[in-house]
Amino acid sequence: ESHNLPLVVYVHGGPYGIWDTWDFDRDAQLLASRGYAVLQVNYRGSGGYGSEFMVAGYRDWGGKMQDDVTDGTRWAIEQGIAAAGRICIYGASYGGYAALEGAAKEPDLYKCAIGYAGVYDLRAWVGHNDLAQSQSGTSYIDDHIGTDPADLWERSPLAHVDRIKAKVMLVVGGADERVPKMQGESMRAALIKNKNEPEWVY
């Protein structure tokens, strides 16, 4: 059994109703084959554990949903699996949000953060994505994410970019309609302004 390994905390997207299983996962396998321990957390809001567990994550981006990921990371350190100081957090879509939010909320826990098509400014995102083009999509955003601008900004990694110490990689799709490229571009500009220029994959 391996101990004291570099760890990648790999946060699934969705976030609601999606969950990680023991099935083959190409990202997890790729990382493991390179010697990294990989931790996947089914934080509250995830599927597979009943509706009460899923609903517990509604309108909670950056709150207890994020704390669940943090708790899992600290557990891996306490178990001796992960080497403190050698931990990266990575994900796509909501997972990209959680990666940068984790780096902002827990600046001493993660050494690197990789956001793949992540949402970094919730306030801007709720009105500028393909969901916002329909009544059902707007209702989904209201019910699951929230609409209060001050609250959305407080829960945005972009608002707390000055707290991020980790090295950052941002992966952005120029034609992405769910998470428009301005999300990544805004985060990149803010990181550069804070003298923490990210790796940039466009």
N, C-alpha and C positions, 0 to 999 in steps of 0.2 A: 504494500500500500504506500502510495506516495504522499509526502508531506512537504509543507513549506514551498509550494509551487507558485509560480506567477499565475494569477487568476484573471479570467475574463468573465465579468458579470454580463450575461447576454439577455437583454430584456425584450420580451416579445412585444409585437405591435398589437394593433386592435383599437383600444385595449379590451373592450368589453366583449365577453363571451368567447374570447380566444384563449387557449391555454397550451402550455408546453407539456408534451408527453414523453415517454421513454422511447418513442419511435425514432428512426433515423432522422437526424437533422444535419444538413450538409455543413452549415456554419459551425455548429458545435463540434462535429467530427473533424473539420479542417483545423480548428484551433487545438483540439485535443491531440491531433496527430503531430502538432508542432511543439508539444510539451506543456501546453497551458491546461490548468484545471479550468473547467467551464461550469458556471453556476447559472441555472435558469430558475427564476422565481415566479410562481403563480401568485402574484400580488392580488389583493382584493380588487374586484372588478373583473378578474379573469373568469372564464367559464369553467365548467367541469365540477363545480363544488356547490351547485344549487343557486337559485335566484337571489337568496338573501346575501350570499357572498358577492355576487356580481353587482347587485344594487348598492352594496356598501362602498363601491368605488365611484358611483355617480357624482359628478361635480367635485371630484376630489383629486384632480391632477395636481401633483406637487405636495399633496397632504399625506394621509396614511398609506395611500397607494405607493408613494415614494419611500415612506418609512419601512414598508414591508421589504423593499429591495435592499435598503440600508441594513435592516436587521439580518437579512439573509447573508449579506456580505460579511457582517461582523461575526455571524455564526461560523462561516467558513474559516475565518481567522482563528476563532476560539477553538475550533476543532483541530487546528494545526494543518489543515489542508492548504490554506492560502498563506502566502507570505505578505504580511502587512508591508505596505510601501511598494508592492509590485502588483497592483490591482488596476485593471482597466474596466470601464463600463461602456457597453456597446449595444446599439439597437437601431432598428429602422422604424420610421413613422412615429407612433407613440413611443417606441423604444428609443428612438433618437431624441425625443423630448426628454425621456427619463434619464438618458445618458448625460445630457447637459445639465438637467435639473439636479441630478445626483452630484455632479461636479461642483455646482454652485452651493447646494445645501450642505455638502460634506467635503469641503475643500481639502481636508487632510486625509481623506479615505482613498481617493482615486488619483492615480498618477497620470492616467490618460482617459480621454472620453471620445468616443466615436459616434457621431450623429449621422445616420443615414436617412435622408429625406425627413428630417425631424422638424417638429413644430417648436419654435423658440420664442415666439411672441403670440400668445393666445389671443390677446386683445385684437391684433391685426388679423389673425387667422380666421376667427369665427365668421367674419363677413367676406372673406376672400379665399374661397375654396369651392370645389364643385358641389359640395353638400349645400352650400348657401344659396344655390340656384333654384332650389325647390322648397315648397312648404314643408314637406316631410323631413327634408334635410335640416331646415331651420329649426323645426321642432326637436329633432334629434340633438342638435347642438345645444338648444336651450335646456333640455332634460338631462343631458349627459355631461356637458362641459360647463354651461353657465353663460350668462350674457352681461354680467356687471363688469364694466370696463376696468374699474379700479381693482377688483378682485382678480380678474383675468391677468392684469399686468403684474400683480404681486406674485402670481403663480407661474410667471414666465421666466425662463432662464436668462433671457435678454435683459430683464430688469436687474439681475444680480450678477451680470457678467464680470464685475469687478472682484467678485469673490472666487472666481475660478482660477485655481492654481495649476490644474492639470494641463498637459499637452493635449491639444484638440485636433481631431480630424473631422472635417465636414464633407459629406458626400451629397451632392445636390443634382437632381434631374431637371434639366431646363424645360421639359415639356410636362412636368408633373402638375396635374390639375388638383389633386387632393391636397398636396403641400407645395404651393407655388414657390418658385426659386427665390423670391424676395425673403423668405424665412431664413434660408441659409446665407444669403447675401448680407442681410442685416446683422446676423450673428457674427459673420466673418469680419465685417467692418468694425463692430463693437470690440471684438477680441483684438484686432490690430490696434485700435485706439488704446487698449489696455496693455499694449506691448506683449501680447500673447498670440502671435500670428499663427493661425491654424494651418494644418495640411489641408489642401483644397482639391477635391475631386469633383469636377463639373461634368 
